[in-house]
Amino acid sequence: MVPDLEKELKEICIALTVKLRGNGGGDGNALIDHDLIQRLHTTLDAYKEAIGKEEMVSKEIVWSLLYTSSRFYVQSKYSKNNADLMEEYHNLNHKLVRIFDNYT
């Protein structure tokens, strides 16, 4: 089950990263795909449950999630809708800390 969730998380991260590059939302705003972000959060909830008893997690998936999160921050520096991007950045970082806090 974890490999399926990790595969889905990677696909979501790639899609979000591509959408966050540039100001594809028009008028200097970054494109924020709220449906895809919600799918990421839902999948992360399932992933947290799946890894609850694991001793280690994939560093590749952790890197992908952190990179995706950082894209919200980086893009906020170049987009007019920086407040929305920073809100998504904080929400995702908060969730990632809750998921991986058992592994520190």
Residue pairs with C-beta under 8 A, 6 or more apart in sequence:
1 50
2 47
2 50
2 51
2 54
5 43
5 46
5 47
5 50
6 47
6 58
6 60
6 61
8 43
9 40
9 43
9 44
9 47
9 61
9 64
9 65
10 60
10 61
10 64
12 36
12 39
12 40
12 43
12 68
13 40
13 64
13 65
13 67
13 68
14 64
15 33
15 36
16 33
16 36
16 37
16 40
16 68
16 71
17 67
17 68
17 71
19 31
19 32
19 33
19 36
20 30
20 31
20 32
20 71
20 72
20 75
20 85
21 71
21 75
22 30
23 29
23 30
23 31
23 78
23 79
23 80
24 30
24 31
25 31
25 32
25 79
25 81
27 80
28 79
28 80
29 79
29 80
29 81
30 75
30 76
30 78
30 79
30 81
30 85
32 81
32 84
32 85
32 88
37 88
37 92
40 68
40 92
41 91
41 92
41 95
44 65
44 95
44 96
44 99
47 99
48 98
48 99
51 57
51 99
52 102
56 103
57 100
57 103
62 100
65 92
65 96
66 96
68 92
69 89
69 92
69 93
69 96
72 85
72 86
72 88
72 89
72 92
73 85
73 86
73 89
75 85
76 82
76 85
76 86
76 89
79 85
